Amino acid sequence: MKCSRRGFIRLAAGSAGANIFSGCWTALAADGVYSVSLLGDTHFDSTDIRHYHRDYTHSTTKARYELHLREHVRNAEMWADRLPRLIKASAACARADTAFVLQLGDLVQGDCGNPAVHRRMLDDAHALIKGAYGGRLPFVTVVGNHDIRGDVPEDGALAAFDAWQPPLMAKELGVPVSDTTFAFRQGPDVFIMVDFNSPRPDFDTVKRLLAETADARHTFLVSHGPVIPNGASRWFLLGGKDRNAERRELLHLLAARNAIALSGHTHCLEFYDCVLPEGRVTQFVANSVWTKPELARATIIDQGAASYGARARAKKAKGDAKKGLLALVEEYRPFVKDYLFAHAAGHYRLEVSDAHVDAVFYGGDSRTPDRTFRLR
């Protein structure tokens, strides 16, 4: 039976309570060999700063507002040239076995001050990126902090995103999605998409999705905020101090599945390989925020397990240990067997098979691989 790419994606929606199958398979899915075009944060914006931010005129603090204005200037410069070239290169590197495009959150900048404008920003980002791939590949995104960012609740950014993402993911994947945390099956594998924004996620939902997909060959947990922190901040999945018990339980659940965690948020390229008593968790953090031309070449800052937590130690030396970052690093240090932190921006490809899972990094708008990370 002939089937579209969408046909061999199966999904378990975040609040559906049961696995849903598309009922259509291809030889590609049966073989379990495929690739995924991967993008990190993109912070989609206009070269005309007022196009999306005209109504963004208030702030909780003057300093925060001015920081955001500087980000708008940064984005306008990026999207004038480098980001369109990066996305075009990613599309050019898609292959016959590429199953879908996966974007790791902060698809847009946000900061619209108006829910209708926020929705238009999301629509415009989706149309531009999906269109770059010729409209032929499903486009899948996980929610980042900027995707829901206004400045006060009255901005309506959160409601706009919640009304936008689930139906769009349902359309892209061809099956029901009813929550910003959901899971879908790609052949024998599962991708669990987790909304990391506080007070989300609903940890019971994450555990249920893991339980319902226990037969998966490879388990990918996708969250905008990393699962394993680098010690620079508490912006990671279940990073609040009141969620420590859930964070620790999740790490052990993922280890029992030998899971691969995919995330963005840090605007850097990172690789972690962790071994726990239950098994292994490998984390890959991707970045597509190409703010400077030189980021097209990876500059390695820290490498090796011994360098894990260097930024947390530096913060403590500066007297900034109030968030318990150093203690957090010490908690994870026994598990970290390999680590890499680099300043880099580009696009990526996941290559998935029975034998291996690789993440291939292309610097900037290059169409020649820079390096490959063995995730499994």
KOLDOZA-256802 format. One record per residue: residue in three letters; x, y, z of N, C-alpha, C, O, CB in turn. Coordinates in pm, whole numbers, plus 50000, padded with zeros to 5 digits. Last residue first. Glycine has a CB too. Example, Ala and Ser with C-alpha at 12.3 -4.5 7.8 and 13.67 -1.06 7.14 Angstrom:
2
ser512854977550708513674989450714512905000350787513415011450804514084994050572ala513194943150780512304955050780513204967050780514244966850846511314955350905
***
This chain:
376
arg523715069952014523505055852046524285047051950524245034851960522005052352042leu524895093651946523985093652059523655079552106523355077352224522705101052024arg527705106951822527075093851837526215094051964526745094552075528155082451844phe527865134751623527815130351763527075117051767525945116051720527105141051855thr529945148151376528855139051407528975134451552530055130651597528845126851311arg530645179751215530985168651303529725160551333528605165351317531635173751435asp529975193250976531115197451056531595186151146532785183251154530765209851140pro528835185250646528835182750791530115187350858531205185750803528625168050819thr527945210150421528935199850448528995197550599529175207150673530345203850393arg526515231850385525875219550338526845207850349526595197050295525385221150193ser526155259350613526965249650540526115237750496525135234050561528135244950627asp525155280350752524405276050634525205266250549524955264850429524025288150550gly526315269651063525705280550988524845275650874523925267650894526765289850936gly527515236451040527715249951090527085260451001527275260350880529175252851105tyr525805208151108526215216350996526345230751046525345236551090525205215250876phe526035177751281526015192351291526565198651164527645195051118526815196951413val524115149751342525095155551251524945170751254523845175951232524915150051105ala523715124851565523325138751542524445145251462525575146151508523055146451678asp522685090651537523705100951525523055114551511521985115851452524635098151406val522125059551656521475072551643522585082951644523335083951741520405075051759his522485026051520522985038451577521935049451571520985048851493524235042751505ala521155001851446522535001551492522935014151568523635013251669523454999751374asp518585008051361518784998251469520164999651530520324998651652518584984051416ser518655044351317518565030651269518635021251388518725025651502519695027451166val518765077951223518255068051316518155054451249517645053251137516885072351371glu520135108951241520145096951158519875085051249520635082351342521515095251082leu519265142651246519295130051320519265118651220518475118751125518095128951420arg521025171151155520215159751107520375148151204521495144451239520645155550962tyr520965207151182521365193851225520505183451154519425186351102521245192551378his522445240151165521325230951151521855216751166523075214651164520585232851014gly523875264351392523725257951261522455249751254521505252151329524915249251231ala526435276351604525055277351556524985270951418525915272151338524565292251552ala528395275951904528165271951766526705274051732525835273651819528585257251742his530465270052159529755281152097529625277851949530625277051877530495294852120ala530085239652341530715247352235529835259152197528605258352202530995238552112phe530785213352550530095226152544530825234652441532035236652451530035233252684leu530455179352635531025189352544530145201652545528925200652541531165183652399tyr531155149352812530515162452807531245171152705532465170452690530515169252947asp530695117952976531285125752867530485138752854529285139052882531285117652732lys529605109553210530785102353163531435109253043532605106653012530405088153126val527845118253486528325123753359529635117053321530645118453389528515139153369phe527215109253739526605102453626527225106553492527125099153394525125105153624pro528445125353927528805111153924528265103753801528795093253763528285104354049arg527205151553873528565148353832528885133453830529565129053737529515155353923tyr524725157753975524775150853846526175145753811526315136553730524295160053736glu525365170454215524395159454216524495151154088524365138954092522965164854232glu527005190954134527595179954211526665167954219527115156554228527955184754352val525095207354013526125200953932526745189154007526965178553948527215211153894leu523725215454245523035208254139524025200754051523805189154018522195217854055ala525635229754380525125217454440524415208854337524485196554341524185220654557leu525835251154201526985242454222526555229154284527055218654246528015249354312leu523295262954220523745257054093524925247654113524995237254048524125268153995gly521725275954410522165262254435522705255254313522605243054301521025254354490lys521225302154380520255292954321520665278354338520015269454284520065296054175lys523375315554489522105315954562521065306354506520125302654576521555329854559ala525905319354405525525305454429524135304554492523755294054542526545298654520asp527785340654316526425338654266526035324054281525855317054181526305343154118gly530425347754358529475349654466528035347554426527135352254496529625363254522lys532155340754167531685354654162530655357454272530065368254276531095357654025ala532425314254218533595322654242533215337454241533865345554307534675320054137lys529975305854125530215305654270531405314554304531405321454406530465291154319lys530385308653852529375316853918529605317154069529445327554133527965311453887ala532325289053812532655303053789531665312253857532045322453913532705306053639arg530835266353864531955269553952532365284153935532725290754032533155260253923ala529065267453650528545268453786529655272053883529445280053975527875255353829arg530805263553437530105276453449529515278253588529475289453639529005277453344ala531655237153475532625248053484531935261553502532435270153575533495248353359gly530135214253454529875223153566530815234953577530805242053677529935215553692tyr532515192553315531085194753342530935203653466531525200853570530335181153361ser535125185853290534795199953267533305202853290532895214453285535175203953126ala535295158553319535845166853426535475181553413535495188953511537335165453431ala534355148353077533505147753196533995156953307533185162553381533445133453247gly534995169352790535355158852885534535159753012534085170553051536825159652917gln535315203852733535205190452677535715180352779536725182552844535995189252545asp534375237052667534605226652767534455213152700533545211152619533635227952887ile534475250552419534855257452542535215247252651536235248652718533725266652591ile534955249752078534755241552197535325248752320536495252552323535425227552180thr533315264651834534435267551923534195260152054533325263952132534595283051948ala532285256551511532155253551654533445256851728534525252351690531785238751675arg531405280851283532445271051319532395269051470532455278551547533885275951274ala529385298551288529275287751190530375277351208530285266251155529335293351047leu530035319251449529405307651513529175296151416528815285151457528095311651576glu530895340451292531905330851337531305318651408532005308651425532865337651429pro528615356951251529085348051144530035337151194529995325951144529785356151037lys526285356251521527545361151468528035351651360527895339451374528595362751580thr523855343851569523975358151597525235364351538525255376351509523945360451745trp521945321251507523205324451441523435339551452523235346951356523205319951292val520495298451669520505313051683521875317951635522835318651712520225317451832ser520325271451680520265277351547520225292551552519955298951451519045272151472asn521555244651871521365259051861521335263351716522205259551637522455266551936ala520865216152081521125222251951520845237151954519995241852030520285215551843val522005191352285521415204652287521845211852160523035213452133521855212652416phe521455158752377522035167052272521265180252271520045180352257521975159952132gln522135133652615521455146152584522215153752477523445155152482521295154852711thr521465101252717522335109652635521545121952594520425120952545522855101852510val521395079352978520685090852920521715099152844522715103452901519965099453032arg521205044853063521955055953004521015066852955519955063952899522845050952888gly520515026653364520825027153222521465040453185522185046453265519575024953140glu520295024653639519225018753557519585018153409519025010053336517945026753573pro522535037953743522355023553769521335017053677521475005453640521945021353912leu523615058853464523035056953596522875042053622523055034153529521665064353609val525535079053266525255065153299524805064453444525505068953536526515056153275cys525405102753006525265099853149524905085253169524075079753097524205108953214asp526725126152802526475111852808526525107752954527565109153019527505103652722tyr525955155652629526125149152759525895134152741524965130152672525145155252867phe526675183952443526525169352439526825163952578527845167452638527485162852331glu525695214652288526115206952404525835192052383524885188252315525395211952530leu525925246552163525935232552124526475224552241527575227152290526795230151994cys523705273052268525015267052254524835252652204523725247452203525815267352388his521355283052362522005290052251523465285652237524335293452198521945305352273thr519795269552541521045275152592521775283652488522725290652522521945264052639his517415260352394517355270352500518685276852536518705288952561516805264152621gly516955226452335517585238752288517825247852407518365243552508516715245852181ser517135190052315516655202852366517405214352300518335212352222516805203652518leu516585156052366516885166352267516325179552318515175180252359516285162752127ala517725126252509517055138952533517535149152430518745150652409517335144052678ile517195092452485517935103552425517115116252447515955116852408518215101052272ala517205065452727516585075852646517605085852592518705087452644515535083152727asn517045040252850518205043952770517835055252673518115054552553518745031652692arg515015036453027514665035152885515855037452793515715036852670513545044852851ala516235042053264515715028453246515305025853102515245014353059514525026253339ala516665069153227517805059953223517345045553201517985037953129518615060953353leu514075078753262514705079753131515895070453119516125064453013515135094053104leu513755073453535512855067453438513455067753298513365057953224511505074753438his515755089753640515885075253653514935067853559515275057153508515615071053799leu514755115153571516075111053526516225095953532516775089953440517165117753609leu512285115353709512315115153563513665110453511513725102453417511995129053507glu513135116753976512415104953929512465104053778512655093153723510965105253977arg514295142153978515125130354003514435117653954515075108753898515445129154152arg512025158153924513205158653837514065146153854514505140253755514045171153866glu510395152354144509965148354010511155148053913511275138953832508875158053957ala511955163754348511615149454354511195144454216511595133554176510495147054457asn512125191054271513315182654275512985167754274513665159954207514125185954398arg510335211254257510085199654171511285190154168511435182154076509765204154028asp511025233354395509875225954447509575213554365508655206054398508655234954451lys512985244654242513405237154360512265228954420512505218954487513955246554465gly512515240153890512165246754015512545238254136512435225954132510685249854018gly512995224253666514115230953730513795238053860514705241853933514705240453637leu511745208053478511495205753621512585212253707513035206553806511405190653650leu514255214953245513015207653269512885204153417513785197953475512945194953182phe515755246853319515775233553260514505226453301513745231553383517045225453305trp517055272053437516135270753324516325257153257516975255953153516365282253222arg518825278053634517805268053668516765266953557515685261453579517105271753801ser522185279353493520945285353542519995274153582520295262353565520305294753435ala524535265253456524555279553432523315286553485523365298353519524695282353284gly524455238053474524885245353591524895260353575525235267653669526225240953629asn523345223153281524785225353269525335233753385526535236253392525095232253137pro520955196453351521405210353355522905211553336523655202353369520995216853486ile519115175453152520305175653237520865189853236521215194853130521385165253189val517075184852992516755175453100517895175253201517665174953322516505161253044pro516735218952875517435206152888516915197753004516385202953101518905208552906gly513765232252733514765232952839515415219452857514715209352856514135237752970his512205219552531512995231352502514095233352605515245235752569512115243752496ser512385184752484511975195652571512825207752538514035206552519512105191852722val511835152152406512105165152346511525175952435510315176252459511525166152202leu513125120852430512365130652506512795144452457513975148152465512605129052661phe512975092052250513465105652243512565114352330511365115252304513515110852096thr513775058852259512935068852323513625082352317514725084052370512615064852470his513825032352030514525044052081513495053552141512445055952081515355051151969arg511705012252043513115008952021514015019952078514855017352164513395006851871ala508985009952274509745017252173511195012452165511815009052266509705032152204asp507364999152466507864989952365508754996852261509234990252169506724983152295ala506335019252623507445011352678508065001952576509174997252596506975003352796thr504435038552599505325036352486506525027952526507615029352470505795049652428glu503065042052831502305037452715503195034152595502745027552501501295047952675ala505025052453001504495039053026503795033452903503905021552873503535039253144leu505415078152890506525068552896505995054252913506475045052846507485072053011leu502875088452935503355086952798504545077452792504665069652697503745100552740arg502845088653216501905080253142502375077952999502285066852948500515086653142lys504845107253273505015093253316504065084053239504445072953202504775091953467val503625130253165504905125553113505125110853149505555102953065506065134253167thr501345131853330501205129753186502485124553125502465115353043500795142853116asp502525136853578501755124553560501545121453411501575109853371500395125553631phe503565162253541504485150853547503765137653531504325128153476505245150953678asp502785186553338502065177453426502885164553430502885156953333500575174953378pro505615209353321504615200253269503835193053379504195193453496505275190053179arg503985240453423504005227953349505405221953359506325229053401503575230153199pro504005265253535504065253653625503945240253554503805229853619502995254753727ser507045265253342506425264753475505035271253470504875281753408507335271853580asn507565247453041507305260253107506585258353240505615250753248506495269253015phe507975225052889508785226353011508455238853091509015240853199510245226452975asp506195201552731506105215852760506815218252893506325214152998504605220752765val507615175852546507245180452680507295195652687508305201952654508185174152786met507135148552348507295163052340506765169152469505575167852499506565168952215ile508655119852268507795125452372508105140352383509205144152423508015118052510phe508775098052014509215111552046508205117352146507045119352112509335120551916val509705064251967508755073952021509465087152047510595087452095508095068552150asp510025039351701510535048551803509435057851853508385059251791511695056651746pro509385024151481509485017251610509875026251726510055021451838510475006151599gly507805050951323508215037151310508275030451446507295031051520509565036151240gln507345073051556507955072951423508515058951403509565055451457509065083951408arg504715083451756505565072251717506055074151574505265076451483504805058851732phe504485110651987504145104051861505165093351829506325094151869504055114351746ala502975128052261503985118752209503525113452075502335111752051504235107252307phe502795159352445502205148352369503335139252321504505142452338501365153552249thr501905189552574502745177952601502075165952534500925162852564502955175552755thr499885205252489501215209652453502285199752498503455201352464501495223252513asp497155185552352497865191852463499225196352413499675192052308498005182152584ser496015170052158495115178652235495815185952349495145191952434493995170452291val496025155751845496905161151950496055171152026495435179851965498235167851892pro495215129451616494815139051719495955143051813496745134651854493685133351800val497105130251300496435123051410496095133051520496625144151519497325111451465gly498845142551123497725134851070496965126851172496235117551137498215125750966leu500885159451178501125145351202500005136451151500175124251137501325142951348glu499785184251109501065180351055501295165351066501835159150974502175187751126lys497375184151259497345185051113498645180251051498635172950952497075199351069ala498395182951519497475172651471497415172451318497405161851257496065175051529met499855206451525500565193751532499675182251486500145172851422501065191351674leu497675224451512498655224251405499435211151405499665205251300499605236151416pro496315219151753495675216051624496645215951508496465208351413494585225951597pro498505226451944497945212951932497215210251800497465199851739497005210652046gln499215255551881500085244051861499375230551848499605223551750501045243251973trp497065274651925497725272951795498425259551780498255252851679498735283951774ala496215277052179495175275252077495795271751941495105266551853494315287852064asp498615281452306497865269352339496755266652239496395255152216497275270452479phe499285306852202500075295052166499295282152191499305273052109501385294752245ala497265322752316497425322252171498215309852130497845303152033498125334852119ala497725319452588496475314452531496575313152379496045303752321495305323852568leu500265332252602500095318152641498835312352578498875301452520500035316752794ala499665358752520500605350552443500425335652474500435327352383502045354852473gly498115378152644497435367252574498355357952498497875349852417496455372752480asp498685400052798499205399852662498555388752579498465389852456500715397952663glu497885395753055496915402052965497395402652820496605405352730496605416053014pro500155386553190499165376953140498175382953041497685375952952498415371253255val502945404953054501955403053160500905393453104500775392352982501315416753207asp504495399852838505145405752955504245404953078504725404453191505525420252927gly504815370452663504405384252656505165391252767506345388752787502855385952668arg505765340152537506215351652614505545364652570505685369152456507705353152602ile505585315352430504435319652511504715332952580503995336752672504085308952616asp507945312352299506725309352224505465313552298504405315252238506655294452193his509925315752486509575327152402508275324952325507585334452290510705329952304asn510045289852597509595300952680509215313252596508285320452632510665304652781gly508645265552361509725271852436509195283552518508005286852508510835276652342val507105235252265506945248952315508175253452393508685246252480505685250052403val508235219251968507925218552110507905232852164508625241452113508965209552187thr507075210451640507755219651730507315217051874506175213151899507485234251691val507245197551316506915194651456507725204051544508935205551524507205179651492phe506015193650998506785202751082506315200951225505135202651254506625217651035pro506275169750736505605174350858506555183050939507745180150949505125162350942leu507305180850412507615173750535506755178650649506525190750660509095175250569arg506655196850196506465182250182506695174450310506335162750319507375176950076gly507115223450165505815219550217505605204550222504495199950250504745225650136gly509695229150097508775226149988507405221950034506585217349954509355215549902tyr511095238050306511245223850275510265219550166510035207650146511035215450401ala510135263750326511525261850283511805247450245512655244750160512475266250393gly507595260350435507735263350293509135261350241509315257650125507305277350267lys508225257250702507675245850629507815248050478508125238750404506185243750666ile509155283650748510035272150765509495260050690510255253250620510205268850914leu506935300450680508265302650623509115289950631509725285950532508975314250694ala504805290150832504715290650687506085292050622506365285650521503815302150644his505785293551095505465280251044505455280150892506015271150829504125275551098ala505985321451106507175313051126506945299251067507805293850998507525311951275asp503315328951070504325333250972505585324650983506185321050882504665348050992asp502075318151297501675313751163502745317051059503035308850972500355320251123leu503385333051498503495318551493503165313151354503875304751300502575312151598met502475358951428503915356051431504155340951423505025336451348504545361751560arg499755356051465500265358551330501755355551323502245350251223499985373151287arg499655353051742499215342051656499745343951514500145334251450497675341051654his500535378651812501315366951852500945354851765501815347451719501075363652003val498435393851715499755395451653500645383451688501415378751604500415408651699ala496455385051889496275383251744497605384451671497875376951577495275393551689pro497435392652143497315378552108497135376051959497615365951907496155372552181asn499975415252206498655414152144498495399752098499325394852022498495424352023gly502605416952271501695425652343500265424852294499425432852335502155439652333cys504815403252169503935410252076502975419852146502575429952087503135400251995asp506845385352257506905399652289506025407952195506435418452147508365404752281gly508215360952030507165365452120507235380452138507645387652047507265358252256gln510095348351864510565357051972509475359952074509765361352192511085370051914val509545313351786509365327751764509935335451883510225329751988507865331251744leu510515289151875510295290951732510225305751699510785310251599508995283851687asp511265279052118511585292852084511575294351933512485300051872512965297052143gly511875244752000511295255052085511945268652066513015269852006511405250952228leu513165227951813513295225251955512825236652046513315237952158514705222251986gln511705211451539512225224051590512095223851742511055220051795511465236451528leu512015188051290511795189551434512485202251480513695203851463512325177251513val510525175451004511365186251057511015187851204509835189051239511145199750977phe510575140650897509925152950939510975163050982512155159850994508925150251055ala512055121050754510655118650790509905131350828508725132750796510575108950903thr514235115050498513895124650603512395124050630511575126150540514315139150561asp515085098950293514585092050413514235101850525513955097450637515625082150462ala515995116750105514815108750070514235101850193513035099050197515165098349963arg516935145550307517195134050220515895126850188514825130450238518195124350286ala518035179350347517045168850370517225157850266517625160450153515595174550365cys519675199350269520325187450322519325176550360519725165650401521175191050442ala517975219750200518765213750093519435200750137519715192050055519825223550044ala517045226750453516125220550357516885213550245516495202750201515185231150299ser519395238150554518815226450618517875219150523517905206850513518065230350745ala519625260050381520645249550379520115236750443520365225750394521915254250451lys517385274750459517485270050321518505258750310518285249050238517865281650227ile518155280650720516985272050697516985266550555516635254950533515685279850724leu520375297350670520515285250750519375275550721519595263650701520565288650900arg519215318450528520215309950462520395296850536520555286350474521565317250452pro517505329550724516945323950601517935314850527517535304650471516505335150509leu519605337050913518625326450944517925321250819517755309050809517585331651042arg521105357650775521705344950815520685333950840520865322650794522525346950938asp519305380250696520165372650604520505358750655520225348950586521445380250580ala517515391350867517745398550742518535390050643518465392250522518485411650769trp517565377551099516575373351001516665381250870515975378150774515185374851058met519595390751243519725376651207518825372851091519235365950997519415367851326glu518495416451276519745414951204519935400551157520375398151044520925419251292ala516235410351426516075417051298517335415451213517245413251092515755431851318asn517415399751659516645391151570516495397351432516605390351331515275388451629arg518625422751772519415410951736518685402351634519275398151534519735402551862val516325437851821517355442851728518225431251680518525430251561518225453851795his515145421752012514425424451887515395429451780515285425851663513295434651911glu517005422852218516795410152149516085412252016516375405451918515985400552237arg516625449052299517915445452238517805432052165518435430152061519015444652345leu514095446352411514275454752293515595451752222515655451852099514205469552332his514715430652633513915425152525514045433352398514105427652289512465424252567leu516145449252785516785436952741516045430852623516655426552526516865426852856glu514115467552837515235471752753516035459752703516555459952591516145481352828tyr512505451853008511975456952882513115460752786513065457552668511055469052907arg514225448553224513765436853149513265441153011513555434752910512645429353226ala514515475053312515695467553268515295455653183515925452753081516515462853388lys511915481853389512535488953279513725481153224513925480553102512995502953324thr509625455153455510755463553495511345470053371511285464553261511825455153570thr507315447153326507345446653472508495455053526508365461353631507475432053520ser506225468753059507105458553115507005458653266506655468653327508555460853070his504905478952738504935479252883505865468252934506255459352858503505477552942thr504655475852467505055489052517505105489952668505335500752722504115499452465tyr504045461052204504815456752321505435469052385506595472252361505915446252281asp502895467451968502055468252088502785464252216502195464152324500835459552070arg504955462951783504365476251794503585477951925503615488651985503455478951674his506195439451718506385444551853505785458451876506075464851977507845444951885tyr506035431551453505415422951554505405429151694504655424551780506125409751559his507015455351329506055446551261505305437651360504085436351352506775437951157arg509025469751443507655473151482506615463851420505435464551456507355487451443ile511345460151321511095457051461509645459751501509095452651586512025465151549asp511745444351035511115456751081510655454351224509675447251247509905461150988thr512485418651011513555428550998513055442551034513855451551060514125428450856ser510825398351258510835406251135512045415351131512575419151236509545414451123asp511485364751374511135378751394511185385751259511545379651158512095385651496phe512135334751550511615341251429511135355351461510465357551562510465333051367his513945319251708513535332851746513055340751623513515351851597514725340351815thr515055293851696515115302251576514725316751604515135325651531514215296651468asp516725266851855515985279451868516145287451738517215287851679516485287751991gly517455241151612517385246151748516515258451755515645260451670518785249251801leu516245216051393516575230151414516495233251562515595228651631515625239351333leu516695187951191516605193151327517055207651331518115211151278517455184551423ser515265163051001515885176350994515625183451126514485184851169515335184750872val515875129251047515035140451088515845153251069516985154151114514565138951238ser515745096950882516445108550935515435119350969514285118850926517485113850834tyr515575060950921515065073850875515965084950931516825082451015513585075950920val514675028350954515785036950915515215049850860514455049750763516705029850809gly512815008250996513275016051110514465024751080515215028251172513595006951223asp511564992550814513004990650830513554998150950514624994851001513724995050705ala509015003250835509224989450876510714986650898511074979150989508654979950773ala509415028550724509075027250865509345013250916509855011451026507615030850889leu510045020650460510965028950538510695027650686511615025750766510855043650495ala507795007650376509004999750394510015007450478510745001550557509614995850258thr505065021250572505875020350451507065011550479507335008150595506325034350402trp501635020350685503065018350703503775018450568503165016050464503345005150776cys498855029750868499475029950738500985029450754501555037250830499055042450658gly497565034351107497125023051028497775022350891497285015050804495655023451013ser498015052951301497565057851172497085046451082496285048750992498665065451103phe496855049051634497685044551524497105049151391495895049151371497835029351527ile497155060051960496365061151838497285057751723498405062951715495735075451820asn496985050452301497755051752178496825051652058495845044252054498785040352166ala495185071152535495435058552467496275060952344496285071952289494115051652430gly494775096152645494635084652733494875071352666494785061052732493305084652792ala494895121852551493945112752487493745100052569492685093852563494415109152348ser496635141452617495525139152709494495129452651493355128952697494855152352743gly498725139252424499025141752565497875138952658498105134352770499455155752582ala498395111552195498185125552233498295127152383498005117952459496825130552185ala500535092752029499745091752152499575105852204500545111752253500415082452260leu500815083651681500845093451790500015089251909498965082951895500365106851742arg502875075351403501815071651497501915080851616503005085551649501925056851541ile503635079651069503795085251202502605080951287501455082751246503925100751197phe503215071550814503915062350901504295068651033505175063651103505125057150833gly501765092050687501095079550717501865070450810501255062250879500825072350593arg503445112450623502585114250739501975101150784501695099150902501485124350709arg504485102750387505335102950506504485104150632504775097850733506355114550498ser501825082450236502625094550251503515093250373503355084150453501725107050263cys501825050450074501475058850188502375071050192503545070250156501585050950319lys500615021649910501375034049905500885043250015499695043850045501255040849766met500844988150000500005000050000500885012450000501795013550082499055000150121
***
